Amino acid sequence: MSVLLFRAQAYNNAWANHRLLAACARLPPAELAAPRTGFFPSLIATLNHILIIDWFYVDALEGGWLGPAAWANEVPHPDLPGLREAQSGVDRRLIAHCEALDDAALAGIVRVNRNTRVQEERRDRLLLHLFQHQIHHRGQAHAMLSGTSVRPPQLDEFYSEAEAPLRAAEFAELGFTEDAIWGRDRA
């Protein structure tokens, strides 16, 4: 599988998190914490779950041993500013990890601390699982957000070349470039 795909997924993940959290930032704290239908009881709990699982898997991908300690506190960031900063940090770590990949690293084995056992998984499969997990729970948060006064952002974009001007401002906020994502600056 191409390292380009994983790099593009990591950038897309960070962009989607940025868009979703920017929309959620327009909600008062009471609406973020209000009971909602989903796997988790509120928007803030769902967003924290995304962060926690990112910590768990990104740590394992980096060779760490954090394991289940990642979810010792189910809502480490009850406030959105702290959560946005933490999510941005782990998103950048995931991008850096994917930027450093080559074909051999993708096929390599990652050891995941599951507390009672060590899961060994190919890096490409673990990354695909992580991206799917993030998409799944962002979708739940998106649905929860649609029950508020804030219009949910479009999250199903995937870099249509013709639509680059539509994302240019958000990419500038994130410090992303089309060339970095698509490898045109690696020639």
N, C-alpha and C positions, 0 to 999 in steps of 0.2 A: 504494500500500500504506500502511496506517495506521502513523503513528509510534508509536501505542500498542502495536502488535505488537512492534516492535523494542525498545521500552523494557521490555516484559514479558519478552522473550527475554533481554535483558541481565541483568535481575534474576534470572531463573530460572537462567541460566548461573552467576551468582555463588553462588546458593543451592546448586546441584548441586555446584559445586566445594567449597564449605564442608562439605557433608555427606560427600563422598568423602574429603576430606583429614582431616576429623575422625575418620573410621573408620580411615584409614591411620595416624593418629597413635597408635593403640593397638598398632601392630606394632613390634617391636624393629627397629632399623636393619638387622640382618642379613636379616630377612624382606623388608624393602623392596627390598633389593639382590639378593635371591635370584633366580636364573635362572627365568624364566617364559615361557610361550608367548604370543606376540603380535607386533605389528609391531616392538616394542622389547623388549630382553631382560629387563627387570625392571619392577616397579611404579615405582620411583623414576625410571627412564629414561622411562617413559611419561608420568608426571606432569610431568617436566621438558619433554618434548616439547610438551605442552599449553601450558605456560607460554611457551616459546620462540615458538611460532606465534602465541600471543596477543600477545606483544611485537611481532612482525613486522607483523601486521595492524592492531593498535590504533595503532601508530606511523603506519602509512600512512593510516589513517582520520583521524588528527589532523594530517595534512599533513607528517609527518616523512619522513626518507629513510634510516632504519636499514637496511632491506633485509636481504640475506643475513647481514650481521654479527650478526643476531639469533641465528643458530645456530652462531656461531664456537665456542662451548663447548656441547657437546651435553648436558651435565649441570651447569649453572651452580649448582645447589643440590642437592648430594648428601645434605644433611640436610633432614628434613621441616620443622622450624621455619622455616628460611630460605625454603624453597619456599612454605610457606603464606603467609608475609608477602608475598613477591613476587607470588604468584597473587592474593591479596586486593587488592594495589595495582593490578594490571592490570585486574582485574574492576571495580574502582571507576572506573578511567579509561574502560572500555567503557560502564559505566552513565552516567557523565557525558556521554560522547559521544552516546549514544542519548537522553538527557534533553534535549539541545540541538537535536535534529533537528526539522525541519519537512518538509513535502512537497517543497519545492524542494531542500532538502539531500539528501533521500533519492534524488532523481533526479539529483543532481550526480555528477560524475566524480571518482574517486579515482585518484591516480597511485601505482602500486606499484613500488618499486625492486626489480627482479629481477636486478640486477647487470649482465647483458648486454643487458637491454632494459627498457623502462618499460611496464608493463601499465596500461592505462586501463580502469577498470571502474566501472559505476554503483555508488553507495554501497549501495543496497538489496541488490543482488546480492552484493556483497562481504560484507556483514553476514550474509546468509543462508548464504553459504559458510563464514564463520567459525563461526557457530553449529553448522552441520552437522559441521564438523571437530571441534569440541569434544565434541559428543555422541558421535561415532564413537570418539574415543580415550578418553573417560571410560567408554564401554562396555567397551573392552578392559581398562582398569584395574579396572573392576568385576568382570569375569570373572577377572582375576588375583587379586583380593582374595578371591574365593570359594574359592580354593585355599589359603587361610590359616586361621588360627584365629579371625579376625575376620569377623563376618557383614557382608556388603556392605549399605550403606544403599539404600533405595529412591531411585532417581534419576529415575523416569519420572512424577513428579508434575508437574502444571501448574496449580496455583492453583485447584483446585475451591473454589468459594466456601464450600461446606458444611464443608470441611476446614481452614479458616483457623485454628481453634483448635489443630489438630495441628502447625502450623508456627510458631505464635506465639513459642515460646521461641527457635527458631533465628532467626527474623526479628528478635527483640529483640537477640540476639547480634550480628547483622549491621547493626542500625540501620535495618532496612527496615520499611515500613508498607504495608498493603494499599492505603491511599489514595494513597500516592506511586506505587506501581506502576500502579494503574488510573486515575490522573489525577483522582481525586475531590478532591484538594487543589488543583487547578488551575482550579477553576470561577470 
